[in-house]
């Protein structure tokens, strides 16, 4: 099919609401001794309800401590939770009382919501482990029984940085270690890894476009700096189906339903 035929096909193609064309058709002239090359559009499925509108917000960055992550962030199972994935479990959908000591400086997840309300959970999941020896996804983590919980939130409801007893300096609370349109990873220290300190994975939120653009810029520039956020600062909005939260300490996944750790006072 020549360029004219391709353009005619494009004009008469049917559009489906759940997909969109992300790239234009580009035709390369054919020469006698060169192969014909045609670049076709990429097609992506829509991922849930539409995002936005977003409140106005501005963002800045901080220099990391140590060295950047040892592989592209999108391919790092400690940064991009989509690589691990998670499975639904039938665990109790409410706060749980886990015995043992608690860190008084741990992130308080009520701060995800502007009204700091008591959480309502709609689903519970088990994140998959990672086999580092063969660099493959392992079995679901079963201790603790829940490693990602889905929080109910209204369409367009704002989502914020949970406060903690820790600081990165100058009033900043977290670095953004990974971000894409529907997920973000936050770290409560300035290292570009999850080895030390607390890490939060938020799944299914609509990340603010300005924050996403800043992350992508520093990611492509070598990650010597990453976006830095203050406690309570806007991360994005809920698309209407709520969003997921996973908590880690020194790399280990913990139960996000724990009252004494993440939801004190509730």
matplotlib code that plots the C-alpha trace (Angstrom):
import matplotlib.pyplot as plt

x = [0.0, 1.5, 1.4, -1.8, -3.5, -2.4, -3.7, -7.0, -7.2, -6.5, -9.3, -11.9, -10.7, -13.3, -12.5, -13.3, -13.8, -11.4, -8.4, -6.5, -3.8, -0.6, 1.6, 1.1, 1.6, 4.9, 5.8, 9.4, 10.1, 11.2, 14.4, 15.6, 18.1, 16.4, 13.5, 10.1, 9.5, 6.2, 5.8, 2.3, 0.6, 0.8, -2.6, -3.1, -6.1, -7.6, -6.8, -9.9, -11.7, -10.2, -7.9, -8.3, -9.0, -5.9, -5.5, -2.6, 0.6, 4.4, 7.2, 11.0, 13.8, 16.7, 20.0, 20.0, 22.4, 24.7, 24.4, 21.4, 19.6, 21.5, 19.0, 16.4, 13.7, 10.8, 12.6, 13.4, 11.0, 11.7, 10.7, 8.0, 5.4, 3.8, 6.8, 5.9, 2.1, -0.3, -3.2, -6.5, -6.9, -9.9, -8.4, -10.3, -11.0, -10.3, -7.7, -5.9, -4.0, -0.6, 1.4, 4.9, 6.6, 5.9, 8.1, 6.7, 8.1, 6.4, 4.4, 0.7, -1.4, -4.4, -2.4, -3.2, -6.6, -7.2, -9.6, -7.3, -10.3, -10.4, -9.7, -12.3, -10.8, -12.4, -9.9, -6.8, -3.9, -0.7, 2.3, 4.5, 8.1, 11.1, 13.7, 16.9, 19.0, 17.1, 15.5, 12.0, 8.7, 8.4, 5.4, 3.0, 4.2, 2.0, 3.7, 2.1, -1.2, -1.9, 0.8, -1.3, -4.7, -7.2, -8.6, -11.9, -11.9, -14.2, -13.6, -11.3, -10.5, -7.0, -4.2, -1.3, 2.0, 1.6, 3.5, 6.2, 8.7, 11.5, 12.8, 15.0, 16.0, 14.5, 11.0, 11.0, 9.5, 9.9, 11.7, 9.8, 11.7, 9.3, 6.2, 3.9, 0.4, -1.3, 1.3, 4.0, 6.7, 7.8, 10.9, 11.4, 15.2, 17.3, 18.8, 17.6, 16.7, 14.5, 17.3, 17.0, 13.9, 10.2, 8.9, 5.3, 3.8, 0.6, -1.3, -4.2, -3.9, -3.8, -0.3, -0.2, 1.0, 3.5, 5.0, 5.2, 6.9, 9.5, 10.2, 10.6, 13.0, 15.3, 15.0, 16.2, 18.9, 20.6, 18.6, 21.3, 18.2, 14.6, 11.4, 11.1, 7.7, 6.7, 4.3, 0.7, 1.8, -0.5, 0.5, -2.5, -6.2, -8.3, -9.9, -13.0, -12.3, -10.0, -6.3, -3.9, -1.2, 1.7, 4.2, 7.8, 10.5, 14.1, 12.7, 10.3, 6.6, 4.4, 0.7, -0.9, -3.9, -1.8, -3.4, -0.4, 2.0, 0.2, -3.2, -2.6, -5.6, -8.1]
y = [0.0, 3.4, 6.7, 7.8, 4.5, 4.8, 8.3, 7.2, 4.4, 6.8, 9.1, 6.3, 4.4, 4.0, 5.5, 3.5, 5.5, 3.3, 3.7, 6.6, 7.1, 8.2, 8.7, 10.0, 8.1, 8.8, 7.6, 7.4, 7.7, 4.5, 4.5, 1.9, 0.2, 0.9, -1.0, 0.6, 1.6, 2.7, 3.7, 2.9, 4.5, 3.0, 2.1, 2.2, 1.1, 3.7, 2.9, 3.6, 6.9, 10.1, 12.2, 15.8, 18.6, 19.3, 22.1, 24.5, 23.4, 24.0, 21.6, 21.6, 19.1, 18.1, 16.5, 12.9, 11.3, 8.6, 7.3, 7.0, 3.7, 0.9, 0.3, 2.4, 3.2, 1.9, -1.5, -1.6, -3.7, -1.8, 1.5, 0.5, -1.6, -2.7, -5.0, -7.0, -6.8, -7.9, -10.3, -9.9, -11.5, -11.9, -10.3, -8.1, -4.6, -2.4, -1.2, -4.0, -4.0, -5.6, -6.2, -4.8, -1.4, 1.4, 4.1, 7.5, 9.1, 6.7, 8.3, 8.9, 7.8, 9.9, 12.8, 11.3, 12.9, 16.7, 16.0, 13.4, 11.1, 7.5, 5.2, 3.0, 0.1, -1.4, -4.2, -5.9, -7.3, -9.3, -7.8, -10.3, -10.9, -10.5, -13.2, -11.1, -14.1, -14.7, -11.2, -12.5, -12.1, -14.5, -15.8, -13.4, -12.1, -13.7, -12.3, -9.9, -11.1, -7.7, -5.6, -3.3, -1.9, 0.1, 3.2, 4.7, 8.3, 10.4, 11.4, 14.4, 14.2, 15.5, 13.2, 14.6, 13.6, 11.9, 13.7, 11.9, 12.6, 12.7, 15.4, 15.8, 19.3, 22.7, 21.4, 18.7, 15.3, 12.9, 12.3, 11.0, 7.8, 6.9, 8.3, 7.7, 8.8, 6.4, 5.5, 7.1, 6.0, 8.2, 7.9, 9.5, 9.7, 11.2, 7.9, 6.7, 3.3, 1.6, 0.2, 2.6, 4.4, 4.4, 4.0, 4.5, 3.1, 4.7, 2.9, 4.1, 7.8, 10.5, 12.0, 15.8, 16.6, 19.2, 16.7, 14.0, 16.4, 17.3, 13.7, 12.8, 15.6, 14.6, 10.9, 11.6, 13.9, 11.1, 11.3, 13.4, 15.3, 14.2, 16.0, 16.8, 17.3, 18.8, 17.2, 17.8, 18.9, 17.8, 14.6, 14.4, 13.4, 10.3, 9.2, 8.1, 4.4, 5.1, 4.3, 1.7, 2.2, 0.0, 0.8, -0.4, 0.0, -0.7, -2.5, -4.8, -4.6, -4.0, -4.1, -0.8, -1.5, -1.3, 1.2, 1.7, 2.3, 4.3, 5.3, 6.5, 8.0, 6.0]
z = [0.0, -1.0, 1.0, -0.7, 0.2, 3.8, 4.1, 2.6, 5.1, 7.9, 6.8, 6.8, 9.9, 12.7, 16.1, 19.2, 22.5, 24.5, 22.2, 20.7, 18.1, 19.7, 16.6, 13.0, 9.8, 8.3, 4.8, 3.6, -0.1, -1.7, -3.7, -6.3, -3.9, -0.6, 1.1, 1.6, 5.2, 6.7, 10.4, 11.6, 14.6, 18.0, 19.6, 23.3, 25.4, 27.7, 31.3, 33.4, 33.9, 32.5, 34.6, 35.6, 36.0, 38.1, 40.6, 39.9, 41.5, 41.0, 41.7, 42.3, 42.7, 45.0, 44.4, 45.3, 47.8, 46.5, 42.9, 40.6, 40.4, 38.7, 35.8, 34.0, 36.6, 34.4, 34.4, 38.1, 40.1, 43.3, 41.6, 39.1, 40.9, 37.6, 37.0, 40.2, 39.9, 42.6, 43.1, 44.8, 48.3, 50.5, 53.6, 56.0, 54.6, 57.6, 60.0, 61.8, 65.1, 64.7, 67.9, 68.4, 68.6, 66.2, 64.7, 65.9, 62.7, 60.3, 57.4, 58.4, 55.5, 56.5, 55.0, 51.5, 51.9, 52.2, 55.1, 56.8, 57.2, 58.4, 55.5, 53.7, 51.9, 48.9, 48.1, 49.4, 47.4, 47.7, 45.8, 44.0, 45.3, 43.0, 42.3, 41.9, 40.9, 37.7, 37.5, 37.4, 39.3, 42.1, 44.2, 46.0, 49.3, 52.0, 55.1, 55.8, 54.4, 52.7, 51.0, 48.9, 49.8, 47.7, 49.3, 48.3, 46.9, 44.8, 41.2, 41.1, 44.9, 45.5, 46.8, 48.9, 50.4, 53.8, 56.6, 58.7, 61.3, 58.7, 56.4, 53.4, 54.5, 53.6, 54.5, 51.9, 52.8, 49.9, 46.5, 43.5, 42.5, 39.7, 38.1, 35.1, 34.4, 36.8, 39.4, 41.5, 44.0, 46.9, 49.1, 52.5, 52.1, 49.4, 48.0, 44.6, 45.9, 48.5, 50.6, 53.6, 54.9, 53.9, 50.4, 49.2, 46.0, 44.9, 42.2, 40.1, 40.9, 38.2, 38.7, 38.3, 34.7, 36.0, 38.5, 35.8, 33.4, 36.0, 36.8, 33.2, 32.6, 35.5, 34.7, 31.1, 32.4, 34.5, 37.8, 39.6, 40.9, 41.4, 42.2, 45.9, 47.6, 51.0, 53.4, 52.2, 48.8, 45.9, 44.1, 41.8, 41.8, 42.1, 38.9, 40.8, 41.4, 44.4, 44.4, 45.9, 48.5, 49.4, 52.2, 52.5, 55.1, 54.1, 51.0, 52.9, 52.1, 55.1, 55.8, 54.8, 57.1, 60.3, 62.7, 65.0, 62.1, 59.4, 60.8, 64.4, 66.0, 64.1]

ax = plt.figure().add_subplot(projection="3d")
ax.plot(x, y, z, "-o")
ax.set_aspect("equal")
plt.show()
